[in-house]
Amino acid sequence: MFLFNPFRGKTETAASIPKRTKTLNALYRILSEEFERCRPCDCSCHMPIVYQCEPAEPGEPNWKAETLWCGCRDCRTALDEVVARNARLFLVKELPAAADQEDSAPVT
């Protein structure tokens, strides 16, 4: 416990920080670069695919990363840290709904 808090009233919680919106490709690039820096040098695994999903609760990210295929504990830990850190910062841009093929067919 601090006796003196120089930041009284100025601290931010993870929920109060506005999340930035990124495309899936941009988010994957960010996560992949961080994962490459954090994972052990002797392992050759790559960042798994990131996909858009419905958040389970308000405030949670609308994306998830697939399970890492590598069985290395250090790589799984690195991926967990990268995902947890960036889940507080980014949301995935909602893609426009694709038009049905019947709707997009030319009218004759």
C-alpha positions as CSV (number, residue, x, y, z in Angstrom):
1,M,0.0,0.0,0.0
2,F,1.3,3.4,-0.9
3,L,1.3,6.2,1.7
4,F,1.3,8.8,-1.0
5,N,-0.3,8.3,-4.4
6,P,0.9,11.0,-6.8
7,F,-1.6,9.8,-9.4
8,R,-4.7,10.1,-7.3
9,G,-7.7,10.3,-9.5
10,K,-5.6,10.0,-12.7
11,T,-5.2,6.2,-12.9
12,E,-7.0,4.3,-15.6
13,T,-8.3,0.8,-15.5
14,A,-8.2,-1.5,-18.6
15,A,-12.0,-1.0,-19.0
16,S,-11.6,2.8,-19.2
17,I,-9.0,2.8,-21.9
18,P,-10.7,3.1,-25.3
19,K,-9.8,0.2,-27.7
20,R,-8.4,0.9,-31.1
21,T,-10.0,-0.8,-34.1
22,K,-7.9,-2.7,-36.5
23,T,-8.5,-5.1,-39.5
24,L,-7.8,-8.7,-38.9
25,N,-4.7,-8.5,-41.1
26,A,-3.3,-5.5,-39.2
27,L,-4.0,-7.2,-35.8
28,Y,-2.4,-10.4,-37.0
29,R,0.7,-8.5,-38.0
30,I,0.9,-6.8,-34.6
31,L,0.5,-10.0,-32.7
32,S,2.9,-11.9,-35.0
33,E,5.7,-9.4,-34.5
34,E,5.3,-9.4,-30.7
35,F,5.1,-13.2,-30.6
36,E,8.3,-13.4,-32.7
37,R,10.1,-11.1,-30.1
38,C,8.7,-13.1,-27.1
39,R,9.1,-16.7,-28.2
40,P,12.3,-18.7,-27.6
41,C,14.8,-18.4,-30.4
42,D,15.3,-22.1,-30.8
43,C,11.6,-22.8,-31.7
44,S,10.4,-22.4,-35.2
45,C,6.6,-22.1,-34.5
46,H,4.6,-19.3,-36.0
47,M,1.7,-17.1,-34.8
48,P,-1.6,-19.0,-35.1
49,I,-4.5,-17.5,-37.0
50,V,-6.6,-14.8,-35.5
51,Y,-10.3,-14.8,-36.1
52,Q,-13.3,-12.6,-35.3
53,C,-15.9,-13.8,-32.8
54,E,-18.7,-12.6,-30.6
55,P,-17.4,-11.4,-27.2
56,A,-18.6,-13.5,-24.3
57,E,-19.0,-10.4,-22.1
58,P,-19.1,-6.7,-22.6
59,G,-15.6,-5.2,-22.6
60,E,-13.9,-8.4,-24.0
61,P,-12.3,-8.5,-27.4
62,N,-14.2,-9.5,-30.5
63,W,-11.3,-11.7,-31.6
64,K,-9.4,-14.8,-30.6
65,A,-6.2,-16.6,-31.6
66,E,-6.2,-20.3,-32.4
67,T,-4.4,-22.7,-30.2
68,L,-0.7,-22.9,-30.8
69,W,0.3,-26.2,-32.6
70,C,3.7,-26.2,-30.9
71,G,3.9,-28.1,-27.7
72,C,6.6,-25.9,-26.2
73,R,5.5,-24.4,-22.9
74,D,7.6,-21.2,-23.4
75,C,5.9,-20.5,-26.8
76,R,2.4,-21.1,-25.3
77,T,3.3,-18.7,-22.4
78,A,4.6,-16.1,-24.9
79,L,1.4,-16.4,-27.0
80,D,-0.8,-16.1,-23.9
81,E,1.0,-12.9,-22.8
82,V,0.9,-11.3,-26.3
83,V,-2.9,-12.1,-26.6
84,A,-3.7,-10.8,-23.1
85,R,-1.7,-7.6,-23.6
86,N,-3.3,-6.8,-26.9
87,A,-6.8,-7.9,-26.0
88,R,-7.0,-4.8,-23.8
89,L,-5.9,-2.5,-26.7
90,F,-7.6,-3.7,-29.9
91,L,-10.9,-4.6,-31.4
92,V,-11.4,-6.1,-34.9
93,K,-13.2,-3.9,-37.5
94,E,-16.6,-5.3,-38.2
95,L,-16.7,-6.5,-41.8
96,P,-19.7,-5.5,-43.9
97,A,-22.2,-8.4,-44.4
98,A,-21.7,-10.0,-47.7
99,A,-24.6,-9.7,-50.1
100,D,-26.4,-12.8,-51.0
101,Q,-25.7,-14.1,-54.5
102,E,-29.3,-13.9,-55.3
103,D,-29.4,-10.2,-54.4
104,S,-26.3,-9.4,-56.3
105,A,-27.4,-11.1,-59.5
106,P,-28.2,-8.7,-62.3
107,V,-31.8,-8.1,-63.0
108,T,-32.9,-9.1,-66.5
